[in-house]
Amino acid sequence: MAGASMEVRESVSTVGQLIAALDRLKPGLARELDDPLYNIAINDEILLHAVDSRSVKDGDVVEVIPTIAGG
Amino acid sequence: MAIRERVSQLLREMPREPQFSSQGATLFVDLERRETASAYTPRAVTRMLLGGRGANMYYLYRLLDESLSPLHPEIPLIFGSGPLTGLVPSAARGNCTSWSPESGVLLDANAGDYFPSFLRMNGLDHLVLYGKAPHWTVLMIRDGVVSFEDGRRYAGLDNIDMRDAVARDTGGMWRRNLAMVNITRAGENGVLTSGIMAGPKAIYARGGPGAKMGALGLKAIVTLAATRELPTAQPYKPYNRVIAQKLLATSVVKNALSVTGTPFLYKPSRLLGAMGTKNNQETTWTEALDANHFDQYRPGMEGCFRCPVNCRPLNDLHNAEPDKYDKGDGPEYVTLGKFGPNLGIDRVESVIRLNNICNDLGLDTASMGSALAWAFELFQRGIIGTAQTGVELAWGDAALIERMLFMTAAREGFGNVLADSTRAVEYGHYPAAALKYRMAVKGLGQSDPHDARILKAFALGLAVATRGMDHLRNRATLEINARINDNPAFKAELYGGPVSAEPTSYVDKERAVRACENIYAVGDSVGMCRFTTKLFNSPSLPGMEEFRDQLANVTGLQFSTSELEQCGLNVMGVERLINHRVGVRRQDDTLPDRWFDEPNPGGPYQGERIDRQEFEAMLSRFYEISRLTSEGVPEEAWRKELAGALGA
């Protein structure tokens, strides 16, 4: 998935709807993203909770960020 | 009572035969008299504290004379491996324990690579070292037979040259039959930020163990023996395959640890505005240090003994005119943070080079980075000046920092101040006003660069960690994972009760810290790596169930998961009893003033800070669920139980 980008043409207004739309384009993607390793960032703001209901709008950059503990 | 009397008393109480399958002996080593004695950790102690870190606490508790000082040769230095160390995938770890000359509280550091496993291959689970050797000494353990060898020919050698010399002199092969822990010039010179090296990068890092080992006149401990099978209660390899499969199937291992390693965390911390920058005056830094920028310098990954994860990134700077710091091992996220944003450095090449130098000089990058950043801020504020430092301490000056590392290892010039780490005020180098800017808890500088003003569970963990300000003791790391925060039922199952989804909330965060502290203490006490222990990097990694089952296979000892939870709590309890003896009280379970007084200056959580009242309430709740008194020590009934098993 690293470095890949996808274009969504249907209308979405939340992250949850966006992930569902992406899953329709690439079946199984939603399940892959439902993994504690991955966080979502919108315009460089990383989301730590209430992700699915977070609103998105045209032009937003939505990024999948792997998050681990460090050592 | 002097140390020799304490040891004699302990030996009289300890069994002479193994108490369970695969148990190795505890070797007591009098470095001054060149005498040894051995016995086995009592079964009651194993039932209460397991082995490794836990059993180390038994030995320290019984042998500590708190009327002395940490570097006194009658204060023992203790190594311990866990009952699963060397036998189970990703269980390659051991602990090193003493009274810290850096922090003044418990010293307990954990490392992997090969030494903890190879110690067990020589029939030893613990080493208890005391007395000052008459001159630099190497303790040689060859096929389980111990000898004291003249270490003077190795004096003055740092890690790279030391490893070359010992491999040449012994004829052994690293990773095959040879392992070593050793100090460098920094340890010889009593540098409080010095660790004990356990490999090219692996280090017993925190609390100044290098200085402690140096004070005993011990340059190195070398093991030389072929790997062998240990006698176990029943076959354990079939279940090893289950554990290995679980490790390798976990997303965080498959997609992050095995391919890039821990620098992945830099970007999330940066985006959160939680990246400690310039001694935490700022909280975000350049994207030029994101993990992907290290890709071009990472020729491969390395691993510890029998670990299938291979999470250690190697590095190669590809310089046209390379010196010995052109290639190395690392950096981990901690080093990236402490020698990147924390010092105002914005080039990956500089971070890699400084990492390689610290590995050679045997410096703990966490403490060293903290000591440097503290000095740089003091200089910026005019609290210290060039009359003392000799040069202008300019943020981001990597060449200057490189010089400072060598000066620290040699205790030369201003390096002598840096070498005293967090104790620089106490030792008269800095005025008392400097303490306001010291990012430390219980005298230990922060281990990682994550600014914990945002995530309150992280903040509580740093405050209550028994060895000081360190994330590896109890960090509820999954607080940063949105998928878990947004699944309250799953989160409650992980922590044994509900924990607020909101990272900035104080509600129930003590529960997450308690759960993490228990399982991490058990992981350390069986020998499992933190990275692959449940709750640290993932909810899917091996946890209490796997520890229970494999302990039964390897040792024959039956534990329930709730008994293992109690073992984790017990380890923390004994550590707090030790800390209490050296003067630690509730007021020490706190955070640097900056996090209470200064709001987070940037990022999406700008303005966030720690509220003193909320923090104190959270701390009280933590004490309550941890069976601690209002001063942070085990309640009386539990204290009696612990004392009974400790034989105190």
Chai-1 contact restraints between the chains, C-beta under 6 A:
chainA,res_idxA,chainB,res_idxB,connection_type,confidence,min_distance_angstrom,max_distance_angstrom,comment,restraint_id
A,D35,B,S251,contact,1.0,0.0,6.0,A-B,restraint_1
A,P36,B,N481,contact,1.0,0.0,6.0,A-B,restraint_2
A,P36,B,R483,contact,1.0,0.0,6.0,A-B,restraint_3
A,P36,B,I484,contact,1.0,0.0,6.0,A-B,restraint_4
A,L37,B,S251,contact,1.0,0.0,6.0,A-B,restraint_5
A,L37,B,V252,contact,1.0,0.0,6.0,A-B,restraint_6
A,N39,B,A482,contact,1.0,0.0,6.0,A-B,restraint_7
A,A41,B,L271,contact,1.0,0.0,6.0,A-B,restraint_8
A,D44,B,L271,contact,1.0,0.0,6.0,A-B,restraint_9
A,E45,B,P604,contact,1.0,0.0,6.0,A-B,restraint_10
A,I46,B,P268,contact,1.0,0.0,6.0,A-B,restraint_11
A,I46,B,L271,contact,1.0,0.0,6.0,A-B,restraint_12
A,I46,B,L272,contact,1.0,0.0,6.0,A-B,restraint_13
A,L47,B,A482,contact,1.0,0.0,6.0,A-B,restraint_14
A,L48,B,A482,contact,1.0,0.0,6.0,A-B,restraint_15
A,L48,B,P503,contact,1.0,0.0,6.0,A-B,restraint_16
A,H49,B,A482,contact,1.0,0.0,6.0,A-B,restraint_17
A,H49,B,N485,contact,1.0,0.0,6.0,A-B,restraint_18
A,H49,B,D486,contact,1.0,0.0,6.0,A-B,restraint_19
A,H49,B,A501,contact,1.0,0.0,6.0,A-B,restraint_20
A,H49,B,E502,contact,1.0,0.0,6.0,A-B,restraint_21
A,V51,B,A482,contact,1.0,0.0,6.0,A-B,restraint_22
A,V51,B,D486,contact,1.0,0.0,6.0,A-B,restraint_23
A,I65,B,P268,contact,1.0,0.0,6.0,A-B,restraint_24
A,P66,B,A256,contact,1.0,0.0,6.0,A-B,restraint_25
A,P66,B,F264,contact,1.0,0.0,6.0,A-B,restraint_26
A,T67,B,P268,contact,1.0,0.0,6.0,A-B,restraint_27
A,T67,B,I480,contact,1.0,0.0,6.0,A-B,restraint_28
A,I68,B,V252,contact,1.0,0.0,6.0,A-B,restraint_29
A,I68,B,A256,contact,1.0,0.0,6.0,A-B,restraint_30
A,I68,B,F264,contact,1.0,0.0,6.0,A-B,restraint_31
A,I68,B,L265,contact,1.0,0.0,6.0,A-B,restraint_32
A,I68,B,N537,contact,1.0,0.0,6.0,A-B,restraint_33
A,A69,B,T477,contact,1.0,0.0,6.0,A-B,restraint_34
A,A69,B,F536,contact,1.0,0.0,6.0,A-B,restraint_35
A,A69,B,N537,contact,1.0,0.0,6.0,A-B,restraint_36
A,G70,B,T262,contact,1.0,0.0,6.0,A-B,restraint_37
A,G70,B,L265,contact,1.0,0.0,6.0,A-B,restraint_38
A,G70,B,Y333,contact,1.0,0.0,6.0,A-B,restraint_39
A,G70,B,D448,contact,1.0,0.0,6.0,A-B,restraint_40
A,G71,B,T262,contact,1.0,0.0,6.0,A-B,restraint_41
A,G71,B,E332,contact,1.0,0.0,6.0,A-B,restraint_42
A,G71,B,F531,contact,1.0,0.0,6.0,A-B,restraint_43
